[in-house]
Structures are given as C-alpha cells and as structure tokens.
C-alpha cells in the first residue's frame, strides 16, 4: 500500500520543442509594444463603448453578434482595473491615463499568438509531414493582416482562434477514435470540440459556418461508423449519443451560458432600453423599472394605460392622440373624416394615456373591487386627455390607402356613426380566460364592425401630423406580426371621474406595489430576436469592399494615422501569401476533381489512406475557406477586408498541404515516367491501364504515412483494377486479354517492344522493392 514511498515518483512528459518555439515567437510578434499606439484605432471606438458599459453594468444591444467576444474584451479591461470612464467618440483620440491599453488588447493578442502553434498541430494531425506543419505555422506567424488584427482591441483574432481550436479538437478526437474510444482523452477532445464551436458562434454569428463544417465532417464519420460491422448495435448507439450530446447539446448550453452571464452583468438601464419590450425594460434597474414599480398587474375596466407597440420599428413608440384633426383634403386630393388624429409617438407624453372603458357603462374609474379585462372582452379605449373614443371606419388612411383610417371620434352630426368597439385578443395567452396583464400580455385590438386590427404602419406623417408615425386599421390576418401587437407599459387604476381631476391623476405617480420579473429564457429569447432583427447601419464606408476584392488583395483599410508624424497603421495582407493560398486552393480543387474521375474509372492513383487524408484536408481547409467566404456574397451589409481573415486562415493551412502533395506524388511520378527503370529505354511501350502512370504512382505508396502492408494493399488493388482492361471495364463475352491488348497496340511502331499488362505490373512491383 505504501510502496510508492519506497521508490521515487517519476513523471515523464513528451515536449514538442517545435510547438514551444512557435508559441514563443508567436507571443513575441503579438505582444511586443502592444500598447502602441496609445490611441483609439479604427473599430476600437466601437468595441470600447461596450467595454465601458460592462464596467458600469449598463445594458446595451449589439446587433453584430452574441456577447461572448465583448465579454472577453471586457475581461481584459477588468484585469487592468479599467473603470469605464472614457469617451469613445472618435478614431485617433488619445487614451487617458486610466485606460489600461495593454490589458485591453491582451486577450486578442494571446488568441492571435496561440493560433500559430495551433496551425502546426492541425496540419500534423491531418497526417502530413513536420515540414508542412512548420510551414503552415510560419505562414500564420508572418501574415501581416493577422498580426495587425490581433494586436488591437478587435474580435477577429479570437474568432480565428476558436475556429482553429474546434478543428484541431475534432481531429484529435477523430485520431483517438482509432486507438481508445470512450477513453478520457477521447471524451476531452470531443467535448472541447463542442465548446470551441459554441465559443466561435458566441463571438460572431459567422462562427456558425465553421460549426456547420465540423458538424458535416462529424456526420460523415458517424455515417461510416454506422456501417462498421465490427461494432455492435449498442456500441454504435453509444457513439452516436456521445456525438449528439457533445456537438449539439453542449454547444447550446454553452451559448445560453454566455447570455446568462451577459444579462447577469448588465442589470442597469441604458441607452438601448427603448429597443426592448416594456417587460424587458422593467427587469432592469432604473429607467422604466423606476416608473413601473408598484403598478397594478391586472388591467381592469377604468384602468389608465399607455400602449407600446411590440414591433419597435422604425423606432419604439406609444399609441398617441392630440387635439389636432386630419386635414379635410390630403395633398393627393383624397378626403379624410376630419376626425381627431391617432398616431404612434416615440417619446413619453401625457397624451399617450388611454382609459379602458366598459361599453355598457359611462364611468371611467375602476370599481372596488376591480373588474379585470379578459381575452375576448369588448372594450372601448378613451383618450385620457380628451376622453374621445378610439375609432376606425371605412375611410382610407392618410398614407396607406388600402388600410382604414384610425381616429378619435368627433360627432359632427353627419352620416358617419361612431364605430368604437374593439375585441381584446391576447396573443400570448395560455387559455381563453386569461386576464389582460401589465407588461406581460401581448394583445391585439380587433375592430368589431370591420374586423380590422389596430396596426402601426410606421410611415411618418407630413407636417400636419407632426412627423409622428401612422396608425391604421388593417384586415385581420392569421399570421403574427409585431406591428399589430401592443402591450401595456404604464398602468394605474383610475379614481377620478371629473376631467380636471383625471388630468392631475395622469401626471401623478402610482402607489400600488406589485412586483414582477421576467424569466431568463424570456429575456434571452427577446434579446436574441432583437440581435437578429435590429437594423444595422448599411451606409457605404470609404474603406468598405466586396468579397471579390479580398481574394487578390485589391483593397486595404487605414486603421490609424498619427496626427503629427507620418506613422500609420494599415490592414494590408502579404500579397505573396494571399496569391499563393488562392492558387493552392485552385490546384487542390482541380486535383480533387481529377482524382474523383480517375477513381470513378476504378483507377486509384493514391493508396486508400493517402486518399482519405487528402480528402479530409480538403474538407477542413478548402471547405473552411469556402464556408467562411462564400456566404458574404449573399450578405446585405457593409463589408470590410477583415471579414475575410477567418477564411484566409483556412486557405493558408491548405497551401503547405498542396505543396507537399505535389512534391511527394506528382513530381516523383514525373521523374519516374521520364526514366523507365525496366531497361527498355525511352521507346518502350506499355499496355494495360496507363501502366507508366500506375508504376510511378505505385512506387510512391511508401511515401505516405502508413504501414508497408497498406502500401502493398494499394498496389494489389491497382493490379486488380488493371486486370479489368485498359479503360477499367470488365471484358466482354468471349473477349480475352490478348484481344484487348492487341487493340491497344494498333498503330504503334512495329519496332518498339511491347510489355503486356500483367508483365508491366510485375515489373512495377519489382521496381518498387528495388527502390
């Protein structure tokens, strides 16, 4: 039991000095003078604002992506003691002394530095040589654009890091599958793959492309696993469940974790509150929470409410009315009802208050006890300051002629009766007896007479409407749309029947105390939806570019200009690396198609293990480039050169892979084909299935990283393919090999010697052994 005390404890570790050296050089290139320049550089003005919000715990919304990347940058600020007090208002502004520039740029720099040894590991795990792996790492190390981007407070280097980590983890998992499935290392790499994919998506939405690529490769491997007859059904099921949990469930949980931490940190009201719903705003400290604290929960007849539109486009706004009326004649010659205007107003105002009235009673106060309004009830909405009832009728709206005008009814003693009854439709109800609730309930108002639904059209009215947004009545459709949905934001129980007293009551705060909180999933769902639908600024930028400009580096970005000297920072790649990587991608595509056609003809130019390695390298490297590049052609947003960097990274990994393949296979075949080793000289003719090529490629089997038995197996496979005839097809009925060979020799020089198919293959094997 105590035997370990009788002999020393020895720990043995294998250290790859190449990885250590590459890591050290990568850190030096990314961290040296990291705080220079001590000024705001390009998009640092954009991300710096969010870091300050994190430091002050103020809620914000960024439509460019999920919060994980911002939290990483904020972590650097937190470690450096940043208090968030800096005005991020212009590029080139000098940082004040309280801004820890080195700390803020640290994590992107570390991500860029660690991408260098990771490139080495990926190429090595793909099964290629040490030379190719070192070449890939060195290309990542010296690429100008990657260095520039990783030395600033930006997110691309972190995105690239997690993209590479996801690929590397999956490769290590796949390789460990051959030796120790369900071992601790097998589980570690599999789970790390899912976590890395979630982190990539959590930094920017474009990270989902790499995630889908890894899922696709994993799905293909799983499909082959299902066909493995050496595994029992239970074993196969365990494999599939493990992959589903690690690559589907865990990424979702990690992604939710990012938002949980994000919402936990940002608990205070901020400048982006208006984009969110009233319920979301009420869950934040300050802002609307101070206004709505203590409001009654259930809306009753006589309640005084403000109604906010759930769509929030083009801006958040509230149902509004005022004394002004619609013009008798519009500018286009159409007539109106000349009733009191009803609009949607994007600011808090006393004219936003409405009273929920029982059509069968005249009183505008809440009974004791209050009588709640339920789904399906018929109500009237009286404007709080004018007491006129919300109305719609068969008159065209001012800017939307196919919709009905909405107004507050004025009795002009003409043949235009009031139509002011509305049926309450609670969209998010759990049952048909649900009560209308403050903030929580999403409701539609359906006109009883015309079945039109109260809707925000979003069109700004002319000067006579004070540029407020048009509200219309539109025929009820079964589909859900936020422009027809309203929610109660502010709410109080009306106590005053007299108009003067009611006006004073509308200006006074509420006293009733009813608390409410949104669940995390409700807040997450709304925030995620807003991130995906918020309109970003798509205006042209002088440094914006198109995806076609990126491949050959026809564009650049001036990141920073020193105000007094000629010092500048430009995002500009290495043209030699970019052009070579693009050429390597083209060469790979052509070779891959050529090999596919040849294999279709049952001509295996590569041993099976070399072919699988070649195909996997293309799927991850060329596929990684394609999935991170092609989607930008379909994006309607302002694009910049740095959007290409994730795709470029995968393309750079492909370059040494293609060079090694050309060197080891194609160049060696050329040398063997030029000097036939069987002694017949340059005039020798071989029959059979392109025997010269088969001999050249057959002798290369031992160049691939695999056993000698695998190489010989590949040679035997090609012999079998050759027996099937010159073009890889079986012999026809009554057709013999001599007849086929005789056809192949038609038209040759009679003086040239002939080496027949099987003889050529035997000589190929002899020559292979001699080599």
N, C-alpha and C positions, 0 to 999 in steps of 0.2 A: 504493500500500500504506500509506503514511504520510499519506494525505490528511486523516485525521481530526485531524492536528496542525496543519493549515493553517486550520482553522475551528473555532470553539468548539463544544463538546458541549452540546447543549440538551436538557433533559428537560421534557416537557410533562405536566402532570397535571391531571385534572378532579377538583375537590374539591367535594362537595356540602355546602355550609355548613349546610343543614338537618340533615344527619346529624351533623355536627360539633357543632352546638348541642344537639341532642337527647342526644348522648352525654355532653356536658359537664354538662347538667342532670341526667341520669340518675346520673352519678357523684357529683354533689353531694348528691342526695337519698339515695343509698345509703351514702356514706362519711362524711358529716358526723357527728361524735361517735359513731363506730361502736363504740367501746369502752364506751359507756354502754348499759345498766347493767353495772357490773363485778361481775356475779353470774351464777350459773347460771340460765338462762331455759328453762323447760319442757323440751323434748327435748334440750337441750344436755347434760343429765345423762346421757342415753342415748348420744349420739354421742361425748361427751367420753371415756367409758371406752375406746372403740375407738381414739381418737387416742392415749391413753396406751399401749395395747397396741402400736400401731405404733411409738411412740417407744422402747419396751422390746423390740420384736421378739418379742412373745409371741403365740402363736397364739390366735385366737378364731373363733367362728362366729356370724354374724348371719343369722337366717332371713328378715329383712325384704328383703334384696336382695343383689345382687353387690357386689364390693368397691370398684368404681371411685369411688363417691361418698365412701366412707370414706377412700380414699387421697387424694382432693382435700382433704378437711378436714385430714388428717394432713400434707399438704404445707404447708398454712398454718402448722401448728404447727412443722414442721421449719424453715421460713424464719424463724420468730420465735424459734428457739432453745429450744423447749419440751422439757423433759427427761422429761415424762410423769408427774412426781410431783405428783399432785393427787388428792384423794379425791372422786370424783364420786358422792356418796351422797344428795344431796337438792337439790331445786329451791330457789333463793334463796340458796344458800351463796355467800359472798363468795370471789372468786378471790384466791389468794395472789399474791405479787409475782412468782413465777417463771412464771406463766401469761400468755403474750402474747395477751391477749384480742383486740386489734385485728387481729393477724395471723391468729388462728384464724377470725375472722369475715370476713376479707378476700375469699377466693375466692367464697363465696356472694354477697357484696355486689357484686363485679365481674360475676358472672353476671346478677344482677338488673338492674344498670345497663346492661349491653350488650343486654339484651332490649328496651330502649326503642328504640334505632335499628334493631334487627332487625325490630320490628313495622312501622316505617316502610318498610323495604326490602321486606318481604313484600307489603304492600298495593300498593306501587309496581310490583313485579314481576308482580303479578296483572293489571296494566294499568289500575288505577284512578288517579284524579287525585292531584295533590300534596296537595290539601286533605284527601282521605280518608286518605292515608298519614300526614300530620301528626296528624290526629285519632286514628288508631289508636295512634300512639306516645304522644300525650299521655294517652290513657286508661290505657295501661300505666304511664305515669310516675306518675300521681296516684292509682292504685288503692291504697287503704290496706292491704289484705291482702297484696298483692305487695310493698309496701315493708317491712312488718313481717317477713315471712318471709325476705326477702333480707338483712336486717340482723342475722341471728342465725346461729349455727353449725348450720344445718339444710340439707337436701338439695333441697327443692322448687325453689328458685330455679335451681340447677344443672340439674335435670331439665327445667324450662321452657326454659332457655337452649338446651339441646341439642335439645329438641323443635323449637323455632323455627329453630335452625340447620339441622336436617335438611330442614325445609320450604323455607326460603329457598334452600338449596343446590340442592335439586331444581328449584325454579322458575328459578333462574339457568341451570342445566343445560338445562332444557326450552327456555328462550328462546334460548340459544346454539345449540340444535339447528337453529333456523331459519336461522342465518347461517353457522356454522362448525362442522359436526360433525367430531369427531375432532381438533379444534384443542386446543392446550394448555389454554385456559380451559375448554373442554368437558370434558376429562378431569379437570381440577382440581375442578370443581363436582360432577361425577358421583362421584368418589372421596370427596370431602368429605361428600356425602350419606350414603354407606355408613358412613363413620367416625362421623358425628354420630349416626346411628341406633344404632350399637354403643355409643356413649357414653351415650345415653339409656337403653338397656337395662341398661348396666353400672352405672348409678346406682340405679335401682329397676326391679323387674320390670314395673311398669306402663308403663315406657317402650316396651315391646314393642307397645303399642296404636298409638302414633304410627308406629312402624316398619312395622307391618302396613298402616297407612293409606298411607304413602308407597309401599310395595310395590304396593298396589292401584292407586293412580293411575299408577304406572310401568307396571304390567301393561296397563292400558287404553291408554296411549300406545303401548306396544310392539305391542299388537294392531292399532291403526290403522297403525302403521309397516309391519307385515307386509302390509297391503293397499295400500300405496303402490306403484303400478305404475311409477313413475318410478325406483325403486330396483332394482338387480339383486339376484339371489338371494344373491350373495356379500356385497353391501353390507348387506342385511338381516341375514344371519347374523352379520356383524361387529358390528352394532348390538346384537343380542340377546346375543352373548357378552360384550360390554363391560358391558352392564347386569347380566348374571348375575354377573360377576366383582366388579363394584363394589358391588352391592346385596345379594349373597348371600355370596360367598366372603370378601370383605374384612371385613364385619361379624363373621363367625365368627372370623376370625383376630384381629381387634382384641379381641373378647370373651375369647378364650383368653389374649391378652397380659395383660389385666387380672389374671386368675387367676395367671398365671405370675409377675408382679411381686408379687402378694399373697403367694403361697407362698414366694417368694424372700425377702421381707422378714420374714415371720413364721416363723422357723425354730426357735423355742424353745417348750417345753412350757408350757401354760397351763391356766386353769380349765375350758376347754371340751374338753379332750382326751378325756374319757370318752365323749363323744358319738360320736367317730370310732372306726374299727376299730382293732384291735391293730396292723395293718400301718402304718396312718397314724400312730398314736401313736409307733411305733418309729422313724419317719422324723424325728421332732422331737428337738431337743437337750434332754436332761434328761427327767424323768418316766419313762415306760415305757422309753425308749431306754437309760437307765442300768440298768434291771432286765434288759432282754432282750439287752443287749450281750454277745456271746460265747456265745449259746445255740446248740445244735446245730440245723441246718437240717432234717434229715430225722427224722421220727418213727419210732422203731423199737420192736419188742416189748421191753417193760421200761422204756420212756420214762415219765417223770413229767411230767404236763402239767396246765395249767389251761385250761379250755374256756370261752371267752366267746361269748355269743350274738350273732349278727350283727345282729339286729333293733334292739336297743338301746332298745326301748320296753316299758314306760313309762320305764325307766332302764336304762343298761348294767349287765349282771350276768354272773356266772360260775356254772357248774354246781357245786352245793354239796350236801354232806350232813353230818349230825352224828348223835350217838348217839340222839337222840330218835326216837320212832316215831310213826306215825299213830295217832290215837285209835281204839279198837275200834269205837265208835259215834259218828258225827258228830252235830251239833246237829239236823239234819233227820231223824235216825233211820236213815240209811243206815249200813251197816257198812263196815269197811276191812279190809285184810290185816294190820294191825298191824305192818307192816314198817318198816324204818328210813327216815326221811324223806329225800327228794331234792328240793331246791329250787333256785332261782336267786338268788344273793346279790349285792347291788350294791356290796360292799366287798371289798377284798383280805383274804384269810383263809387260814390254813393248811388249813382244811377244804375249800378249793377244789381241792386237788391230787388227781389221779386217775392211776392206773398203767395203761398199755396192756398187756394180758396176752394171751399166746398161749393159746387154749383147750386146746391139746394139751400144755401144759407147766404145771408148778406154780410155776416160778421167776418172780420179779418184778424181775429185773435184766436189764440189756442184755448180750447176748453180745458177744464180741470175735472177729471184727468185728461191728458191729451189723447186725441183720437188719431192713431198713426195711419199714414197712407200706404197702401199695399199695391202689389203688382196687379195691373188690370183696372185699377180705380180710375174714374173720370174726374179730372181736376180742371180748374182754371188757374192761370198764372196772372196775377195782378201786379203791375209795375209799382214798386214801393213808393216812389216819389210822385207819381201822377195817378195812381190807382186804376189806370186803364188796363183792360184785359188783353193778353196776347191773342192774336187773331191771324188767320190766314184764309184766303179765298181764291176764287178763280180769276186772279189778276196776275199778269206776268211780273216776275221780279225785275228790278231795275237793270241788272247786269246779266241775269240768267233767264232769258225769255222763255225757256222750256220749263221753268220751275215757277212755283207760286210765290207771290209777294207775302212777306210776314210783317205784321204791323201791330200796333196797339190801337184798338178800335175806338174811333170817334164817331158818334152818331150825328150825321149831317142831315137827318130826316130825308134821306133819299132811298131809292130802292136798292140798298146794299146792307142786308141784315148782318148782325154780328154772328160770327162763326168762331166761337172762342172755347170750345170744349176739346180737351186733349185726354187721350188714354195713356196712362203710365205703363211703360214696358221696361221692366228691369232686365237688362241683358244678361248679367252675371248672377241671376237668381239660382237658388238651389231648389226652390219649389214655387208653385204658383201662388202661394200665400205669403211670400216674402214681404217684409216691411222695407220701405224705402229708407236707406240709411245714409247718414252724412259721410262723405268722402268715400266710403266703401262701395256703395252701389253705383253701377253704371247704367244709366237709364236713357230711353228714347221717349220722345213725346209724339204720339201718333194722333193726327187730327181726326176727330170723329166724323166730320162731314165729308171730307175729301180723301181720307186715308193717307194724306201726305205726312211725312215725317220732318220734324224740325232739323235743319241741316245748316252747317257752316259751309258756304261755297268758297270762302277765302278770297274772293275778289275785292279789292279796295274800292270803296265808293268814291265818286267825284267830290269836289269841294262842298257841294250841298249836303253830303253825308259825312263831312269832316274827316275824310280818308279812312274811316272805320271800315271794318270788314262786313261783307254782305251776308245776311242770314236769309235762307229761303225755305220753302216747303217743297219737298220732293217726294214723288210717289214711293211708297214703302217697298223696299226690296228685301229679299230674304237674306242676302249677304250682309255680313258685318262690316261696317266701315266707321272709323273713329270720328269722322266729321258729323255723324248723326247721333253720337253718344255724348251725354252730358253727365256731370257729377256735381253734387253739392259740395262746395268748398267751405264757405262760411254759413253758419246756421244759428238762428236764435228763435226762441218762442215769442211770437208777438203778443204783447199785453195791452196795447193802446188801440182803442177803436177810433179816436179822433185823429185826423190827418196831421195836425201840428205836433201832437204828442208822438205820433208814429215817426215823424221825421227826426225828432230828437232821439227816439229809440234806435233808429237805424244807424245813428252816429255813435252810439254808446257801445262799450264792450259787453260781452256776455259774462254771466256769472256761474252758470251751471257747470259742474265738473264731471265730465265723462271721458275716461282715458281710452286710447286705442293704439294698437301697434300693428304694423304690417309684418307678416312673416318674412323670413329670409328668402324663401322661394318666390314670394310675390314681388319682393324688391328686386331680386335677381332677374326675374322674367321681364319686368318692366325696363330695367336698366339695359339688359341685353338687347331688347327690342329697340330701344332708343338709340343705342350704339349702331345698330344695323340700318336704321332708317333715317337718322339725322342727316340733314343736308350739309355736306362739306363745301368749302369754297372751291369751286371748279374754275375760277378765273385763270387766265393764262399768266404764266410767270416767265420772266425773261430767260431763266435757266431751265425751263421745262423742256422735255424732249419726248420722243416717241420710241417705242421698242425697237424700231428699225435702226435708230441712231446708236443704239447701245452696242450692237454686236461688233461693229468695226470702230467703235470709239469715236464717233463723229460729233460728240458733244462733251462738255465739261461743266463744272459748277464752280464759280468763285465763292469760296466759303468765307474768306476774311481778307480784308485789306487794311494794312496799318495806316492810321490817319496821318502820320508824319514821315514815315520811311516808305521804301518800296517793298517791304515784306508782305507776302501774300500767301494764302493757303487756297489751293485749288483741288477739287476732286477730279483727278485725272489718272487713268489707268496706264499700265505699261502696254504699249501697243504691240510689242513683240509677243507678250504672253497672251493678250486678248486674241490676236490674229492666229497664233499657233493653236490656242484652245479651240477656236472656231473651226480651223482646218482639221484638227484631230476629231472633232465631232462629226464632220462630214466624212472623213475617212472611215471612222467606225461605222457609220450608217451604211456606206457602200459595201464594206467588207461583210457586215452582218447580213445584208440582203444577198450578197454573193454566196455566202456560206449556206444560207437558208435554201436558195435554189439548188445548190450542189447536194445538200442533204436530202432534198426532195427527190433528186435523181439517185438517191442511195449512194452518194459519194461523200464519205466522211473525211474531209481534209484534216480535221483535228480529232485527236482522241477524245473520248466522251468527257473525261474530267476537265480537259482543257476547254472544250466547247462550253460546258456548264459554267466554268469560271469566266469565260469571255462573255457569255450571255448575262450572268449576274452583274458583272462590272458595268455592262451597258445599261442594264435595267436601273441600277442605282445611280450611276454617274451621268450617262446620257439622259436617262429618264428624269433624274433630279434636275438637270438643266432644263429639260422641256417643260416639266410641270411648274417650275418656278419662273418660266419666261413666257410661254405661250399665252397664259391667261391674261397677261397685261394688254394684249391686243383687244380684248373684249371689255376692258375696264374704262368707264367714262369718268375719269378723274385726272387731275394734274399729275403727271409722271415726271420723275427725275432719274438721273443716272444711277443713284444709289439703290433704286429699286431692282436693278439688275444684279447686284452683288451676290445675293444668295444663289442665283442661277450660275453666275460666273464661277463660284467656288466649286460646284459640282463639275463644271466643264474643265476646270484646271485639274481636278483629280483624274479626269479621263485622259489627259494629254500623256503622262508617262506610261499609262496602261497601253495606249495605242502604239507608242514608240517601242515599247518592249515587245509587243506582239509582232510588229513589223520586223524588228531586228531578229527575233528568235525564229520566226516562221517564214515570212515572205522572203527576206534577204537570204536566209540559208537555203531555201528552195531554189532561189535564183542561182546560187553558187553551185549547187548540186546539178541543176539542169544544164549548166554551161559545161560541166566536165563530167560526163557519164563515167562511173567508176568500173564498169564491167569490161572495158578494154576494146570496144568496137570502134572507138573514135567518134568523130563528130558526125559521121554519116550513118551511124546506126539508127534503125527504125524500130520502135516498139509498138506492138499491137496490144489490144486489151483496152481497158478503161483508162486512157490517158496515163500510161504507165510511168512516163517520166515524172509527171507531177506526183503520182502516187508514191514513187520511190523517194522523191525528195522530201515529201511531207511525212512519209513513213519513218524516215530516219530521224525525224525531229521528235518522235514520241518521248524519247528520254530527256528532251529539254524541258518538258513540262514537269511541274512539281507533282510527282506521283510515283508509284512503285513501278518497277520494271515489268511486273506482271500485267499492270494496267496498260502499259505501252504496248506489250506484245499482244494483249487482247484487242487493242485498237487496230493493230496490224492485221490480225486474223479477221476482224470484221471487214476490213477493206478487201482482203482476199476473197471473202465470200461475196462481197458486192461485185468484185471483178469477174467472178465466175459467171455471173448473170449476163454477161455480154458487154459489148462496147458502150452502149448507152444506158446500162443499168436495167435493161428489161429482161425478163426471162426468155429462154429460147423457145421458138415456136415449135409446133408439132412437126417432127421429122427434121428439124434443123439441128445441125451439130456445130460444135465449137469451130471445127475446121472450116465449115462453110462461112461462119460469121467472120473468122479471121481472113478468109480469102476475100470476102467483100471489102474488108478493111484495107487489104493490100492492093486493091485495084488502083492503078495509076501511079504506083511507086516506081522508082528507078530499079530495073531488074538486077543491077549490080550491087545494090545495097542489101546487106544481110538482114534477116528478119529474126527477131527474138519474140517468140509467141507469148501469149498472155501469161500462162502459168509459169513458164520459164522466167519471164521478167519478174514475177513476184518472188520466186525462189531466189533469184539474184538480188532482189531488193532486201530480203531477209539476211542473206549472206553479207551484203554490203553494210547493213545496219550493225551486225555483230562485229564486223571488222572495224567500223568506226568506233 
